Amino acid sequence: MPSTSVTDIPVSPLRHRPFVLMLVAAVGAFAGFALLLPVVPLWTVRQGAGSVVAGASTGVFMASTVLAQFAVPTLVRKFGYRTGLLLGALLLGVPAPLLAVFPAAEAILATSFVRGLGFGLLTVCASALIAELLPEASVARGSGLYGLAVGLPQLVGLPAGTAMAEHWGFVPVFVLATVLPLMAVVPILGIPTAFPHDDTTRGGLRGAVDVASATWRPWLPMLAVSTGYGALATFLPIVLSPSVATIALLVVPGAAMLTRWLAGHVGDRVAAPGRMLLPALAVGGAGLLGFALVSEADGLAVVAVVAVTLFGIGFGVVQNDALVAMFARAPAAKASVAWNVAFDAGQGLGAVALGALISATTVGTSFTLLAVAALAVLPVAWQAGRTTPKGG
């Protein structure tokens, strides 16, 4: 066994100034994202469109997010991570007011597509910088802190966006969703130009196949829980009463944020990458199933909130452990792409699939099918904690 080096000694990620600047930028960018995640589907419905188009507004956003994410490794090799972050913040924030100017369904979908491109650049560059900027022994805790940086805006933004739209109108929400990502430009400019390192993998299709082969086990649990999150974030304001939906949209990201942070501390100390995926996915799937059973029942609002809280707990642990497991198996930029594709493709899939299912069946049946799909991935989650990563 090799001797312990300085990079093997856990050091607080908060001692790394570029990493802290990245966290500050992430707060602003994700605040703009979180405000509009439940508001755009609600705005779409208020313009006379149905649940399918409402789900498609999130689905299109996430589809373009995924498209942009695949381009990030090439982009950052040529221009660096800072350029990717800057371009992402601009594309995410600047188009938001167009939602009010052009309220037709086609224009909403087009604006969502452009904003999704920016979000894709931001998510991959920011999460890759966890591994690029920090020593290996601090990556799990860095991921947990990054979870706080992106979780706090969602904790506040998801319920606040809906509440602001209901009480003050949609336009103030659209304006604020422009200002916050643009404010993130300031800390981004303070991040040194950084380029990917330690990436000797092949490029092109063969390289993508190599990364997929290395990361698919933690990838599938991540996809399963992000699908549930996309469904909940899109349809909680539509399915539940405004007051209950606001509470639910508060507790889901809150629980996920806290458990992701805790999972980072556990991961740096006692748990091998991927070992927490099985219990976390089981908890998340149980939460989805619980919500499905009470989503259409009267007088069970408290149970519904408890169920989505349970989902949030599992969601947070899966987020952190899946990302750390992917960093252990692939270069940072490509592992970040894989993780973010699972996250964002899952959110889009959850929104679109659930919109179609609800229009064909019922809310309860739709969420039941979602829960069953998540629980079906449990054998893969078990394998993810017992396979040997690169260099293991």
C-alpha positions in Angstrom: 0.0 0.0 0.0 1.4 3.4 -0.9 2.4 5.8 1.9 0.0 8.5 3.0 0.7 11.8 1.1 -0.5 15.3 1.9 -3.4 14.8 -0.6 -4.6 11.9 1.5 -5.0 14.0 4.7 -8.5 15.6 5.0 -8.3 19.4 4.8 -11.3 21.7 5.1 -12.4 22.6 1.6 -13.2 26.1 2.9 -9.5 26.8 3.0 -9.4 26.7 -0.8 -10.3 30.3 -2.0 -11.1 29.3 -5.6 -13.4 26.6 -4.3 -15.2 29.1 -2.0 -15.7 31.5 -4.9 -17.2 28.6 -6.9 -19.6 27.9 -4.1 -20.7 31.6 -3.9 -21.3 31.6 -7.7 -23.3 28.4 -7.4 -25.6 30.0 -4.8 -26.5 32.9 -7.2 -26.9 30.7 -10.3 -28.9 28.0 -8.6 -31.2 30.6 -7.0 -32.2 31.8 -10.4 -32.8 28.2 -11.4 -34.8 27.3 -8.3 -37.1 30.3 -8.5 -38.4 29.3 -11.9 -38.4 25.5 -11.7 -42.0 25.2 -10.3 -43.1 28.7 -11.6 -42.6 28.1 -15.3 -45.0 25.0 -15.4 -47.5 27.0 -13.3 -47.1 30.0 -15.7 -47.7 27.7 -18.6 -50.9 26.3 -17.1 -52.1 29.9 -16.4 -51.7 30.7 -20.0 -54.2 28.0 -20.9 -51.9 25.0 -21.6 -52.5 21.6 -20.0 -50.4 19.3 -17.8 -48.5 17.8 -20.8 -47.2 21.3 -21.9 -46.4 22.2 -18.3 -44.3 19.1 -17.9 -42.7 19.7 -21.3 -41.5 23.2 -20.1 -39.3 21.4 -17.5 -38.5 18.6 -19.9 -37.3 20.9 -22.6 -35.2 22.8 -20.1 -33.6 19.6 -18.9 -33.1 18.2 -22.4 -31.1 21.2 -23.5 -29.2 21.1 -20.2 -28.1 17.5 -21.0 -27.1 18.6 -24.6 -24.9 21.3 -23.2 -23.4 19.0 -20.6 -22.1 16.7 -23.3 -20.2 19.6 -24.8 -18.5 20.7 -21.6 -15.4 18.4 -21.6 -14.4 19.8 -25.1 -15.2 23.4 -24.1 -13.2 23.4 -20.9 -10.2 21.7 -22.5 -10.0 24.7 -24.9 -11.2 27.6 -22.8 -11.2 26.5 -19.1 -13.8 26.1 -16.5 -14.2 29.8 -15.8 -15.4 30.5 -19.3 -17.9 27.7 -19.0 -19.3 29.2 -15.8 -19.5 32.7 -17.2 -21.3 31.6 -20.4 -23.6 29.4 -18.3 -24.7 32.2 -15.9 -25.5 34.5 -18.8 -27.5 32.0 -20.7 -29.4 31.0 -17.6 -30.3 34.5 -16.5 -30.6 36.8 -19.4 -33.6 35.1 -21.2 -35.8 34.8 -18.1 -37.9 38.0 -18.7 -38.8 36.8 -22.2 -41.2 34.4 -20.4 -43.4 37.4 -19.6 -42.9 39.1 -23.0 -43.7 36.1 -25.1 -46.3 33.9 -23.1 -47.2 31.6 -25.9 -46.5 27.9 -25.3 -43.9 27.7 -28.1 -42.1 30.8 -26.9 -42.0 29.4 -23.3 -40.5 26.2 -24.5 -37.9 28.1 -26.6 -36.9 30.2 -23.7 -36.7 27.2 -21.5 -34.4 25.6 -24.1 -31.9 28.5 -24.1 -31.9 28.7 -20.3 -31.3 25.0 -20.1 -28.1 25.4 -22.1 -26.7 27.8 -19.5 -27.7 25.5 -16.7 -25.9 22.6 -18.3 -22.7 24.5 -18.5 -23.0 25.7 -14.9 -23.7 22.3 -13.4 -21.0 20.4 -15.0 -18.3 23.0 -14.6 -19.1 23.7 -11.0 -19.3 20.1 -9.9 -16.2 19.1 -11.8 -14.3 21.8 -10.0 -14.9 20.0 -6.7 -12.5 17.3 -7.8 -10.3 19.6 -9.9 -9.7 22.2 -7.1 -9.6 20.0 -4.0 -7.3 17.2 -2.8 -8.8 13.7 -3.1 -9.2 13.3 0.7 -11.4 16.4 0.8 -13.6 15.6 -2.2 -16.5 14.0 -0.3 -16.8 16.9 2.1 -16.4 19.4 -0.8 -19.3 17.7 -2.5 -21.3 18.0 0.7 -20.5 21.7 0.9 -21.4 22.1 -2.8 -24.7 20.4 -1.9 -25.3 23.1 0.7 -24.4 25.8 -1.9 -26.9 24.5 -4.4 -29.4 23.2 -1.9 -29.9 26.5 0.1 -31.1 28.4 -3.0 -33.5 25.5 -3.8 -34.7 25.4 -0.2 -35.6 29.1 -0.4 -36.3 29.4 -4.1 -38.7 26.6 -4.8 -41.3 27.7 -2.3 -40.5 31.4 -2.6 -40.9 31.4 -6.4 -44.4 29.9 -6.2 -45.4 32.2 -3.3 -44.1 35.3 -5.1 -46.0 34.4 -8.2 -49.2 33.8 -6.3 -49.0 37.0 -4.3 -47.0 39.5 -6.4 -47.4 38.2 -9.9 -45.1 36.3 -12.2 -43.1 39.3 -13.6 -41.1 40.0 -10.4 -40.1 36.3 -10.2 -38.8 36.5 -13.8 -36.8 39.6 -13.1 -35.3 38.2 -10.0 -34.4 35.0 -11.8 -32.3 37.2 -14.2 -30.6 39.3 -11.5 -29.4 36.4 -9.3 -27.4 34.5 -12.0 -25.9 37.7 -13.3 -24.7 38.5 -9.8 -22.9 35.2 -9.9 -20.6 36.6 -12.6 -18.6 38.6 -10.0 -17.3 35.6 -8.0 -16.8 33.6 -11.2 -14.4 36.3 -12.4 -12.3 35.7 -9.3 -11.8 32.0 -10.0 -8.4 31.3 -11.7 -8.5 29.9 -15.2 -8.5 26.1 -14.6 -8.3 23.4 -17.2 -9.0 19.6 -16.8 -6.1 17.6 -15.5 -5.4 13.9 -15.1 -7.6 13.0 -18.1 -5.9 10.4 -20.2 -9.1 8.7 -21.4 -10.1 8.5 -25.0 -12.3 11.1 -26.6 -15.2 10.7 -28.9 -17.7 7.8 -28.9 -15.2 5.2 -27.5 -14.3 7.5 -24.6 -18.0 8.1 -23.8 -18.5 4.3 -23.8 -15.5 3.9 -21.4 -16.9 6.5 -19.0 -20.4 5.0 -19.2 -19.0 1.5 -18.5 -17.1 2.8 -15.4 -20.0 4.9 -14.0 -23.3 3.2 -14.9 -23.8 1.6 -11.5 -23.9 4.8 -9.5 -25.5 6.5 -12.5 -28.7 4.5 -12.4 -29.6 5.2 -8.7 -28.9 8.9 -9.4 -31.2 8.8 -12.4 -34.0 7.1 -10.4 -34.1 9.7 -7.6 -33.7 12.7 -9.9 -36.7 11.5 -11.9 -38.7 11.5 -8.7 -37.4 15.0 -7.9 -38.4 16.4 -11.3 -41.9 15.0 -10.9 -42.3 16.4 -7.5 -40.9 19.8 -8.3 -43.1 20.2 -11.3 -46.4 18.8 -10.1 -46.5 19.6 -6.3 -47.8 23.1 -7.0 -50.5 21.6 -9.3 -51.5 18.6 -7.3 -51.5 20.0 -3.8 -53.1 23.1 -2.3 -50.9 26.3 -2.5 -50.1 26.2 1.3 -49.2 22.5 1.4 -47.3 22.7 -1.9 -45.2 25.6 -0.5 -44.3 23.5 2.6 -43.5 20.4 0.5 -41.3 22.4 -1.8 -39.5 23.6 1.2 -38.9 20.3 2.9 -37.8 18.3 -0.1 -34.7 20.4 -1.0 -34.1 21.1 2.7 -33.9 17.4 3.6 -31.8 16.7 0.5 -29.4 19.5 1.3 -28.8 18.4 4.9 -28.4 14.7 4.2 -26.1 15.4 1.2 -23.9 17.5 3.5 -23.9 14.7 6.2 -23.2 12.1 3.6 -20.1 14.1 2.6 -18.8 14.0 6.2 -19.5 10.2 6.5 -17.9 9.6 3.1 -14.6 11.3 4.0 -14.3 9.3 7.2 -15.9 5.8 7.1 -17.7 4.9 4.0 -16.2 3.8 0.7 -17.7 5.5 -2.4 -21.1 4.0 -3.3 -21.7 2.2 0.0 -24.6 4.5 1.0 -26.5 4.2 -2.3 -28.6 1.1 -1.4 -30.2 2.4 1.8 -30.6 5.9 0.4 -32.4 4.7 -2.7 -34.6 2.5 -0.6 -35.6 5.5 1.6 -36.2 7.7 -1.5 -38.4 5.1 -3.2 -40.4 4.5 0.0 -41.0 8.3 0.1 -42.3 8.3 -3.4 -44.6 5.4 -2.8 -45.9 7.0 0.4 -46.7 10.2 -1.5 -48.5 8.2 -4.2 -50.8 6.6 -1.7 -52.0 9.8 -0.1 -51.6 12.3 -3.0 -55.3 12.2 -3.9 -56.7 11.7 -0.4 -58.3 14.5 1.5 -57.1 15.4 5.0 -53.7 13.7 4.7 -51.6 16.7 3.9 -49.3 16.0 6.9 -48.7 12.5 5.6 -47.9 13.8 2.2 -45.3 16.2 3.6 -43.8 13.4 5.6 -43.6 11.2 2.5 -41.8 13.9 0.4 -39.5 14.6 3.3 -38.5 10.9 3.4 -37.8 11.1 -0.4 -35.7 14.2 0.2 -33.6 12.4 2.8 -32.8 9.6 0.3 -32.3 12.0 -2.5 -29.6 13.9 -0.7 -27.5 10.9 0.2 -27.7 9.5 -3.3 -26.6 12.8 -4.8 -23.4 12.9 -2.7 -22.5 9.3 -2.8 -23.1 8.8 -6.5 -20.9 11.8 -7.4 -18.0 10.7 -5.2 -18.3 7.2 -6.6 -18.1 8.6 -10.2 -15.1 10.7 -9.3 -13.4 7.5 -8.1 -14.1 5.8 -11.4 -13.6 8.5 -14.1 -11.8 11.9 -14.7 -13.5 14.8 -13.0 -15.0 16.6 -16.0 -16.4 13.4 -17.5 -17.6 12.1 -14.2 -19.3 15.4 -13.7 -21.0 15.1 -17.0 -22.3 11.6 -16.2 -23.6 12.7 -12.8 -25.3 15.8 -14.1 -26.8 14.0 -17.1 -28.4 11.6 -14.6 -29.6 14.5 -12.4 -31.0 16.7 -15.2 -32.2 14.0 -17.6 -34.0 12.5 -14.7 -35.7 15.8 -13.8 -36.8 16.2 -17.3 -37.9 12.6 -17.6 -39.9 12.9 -14.4 -41.7 16.0 -15.5 -42.6 14.9 -19.0 -43.4 11.2 -18.1 -45.5 12.2 -15.1 -47.4 14.8 -17.1 -48.3 12.2 -19.7 -49.1 9.6 -17.1 -51.4 11.9 -15.2 -53.3 12.9 -18.3 -53.8 9.1 -19.0 -54.3 7.7 -15.5 -54.4 9.4 -12.0 -51.9 11.2 -9.8 -51.7 8.3 -7.4 -51.1 5.7 -10.1 -48.5 7.9 -11.8 -46.4 8.4 -8.7 -46.8 4.7 -7.8 -45.2 3.7 -11.1 -42.4 6.2 -10.5 -41.8 4.7 -7.0 -41.7 1.1 -8.4 -39.2 2.2 -11.1 -36.9 3.6 -8.5 -37.1 0.6 -6.2 -36.3 -1.7 -9.2 -32.9 -0.1 -9.3 -32.0 -1.3 -5.8 -29.9 -4.3 -7.0 -27.7 -2.0 -9.1 -27.3 0.3 -6.1 -26.1 -2.7 -4.1 -23.5 -3.5 -6.8 -22.3 0.1 -7.0 -21.1 -0.1 -3.4 -19.1 -3.3 -4.0 -17.4 -2.8 -7.3 -13.7 -1.6 -7.4 -13.2 1.9 -8.7 -10.2 3.0 -10.7 -7.0 2.5 -8.8 -8.8 0.4 -6.1 
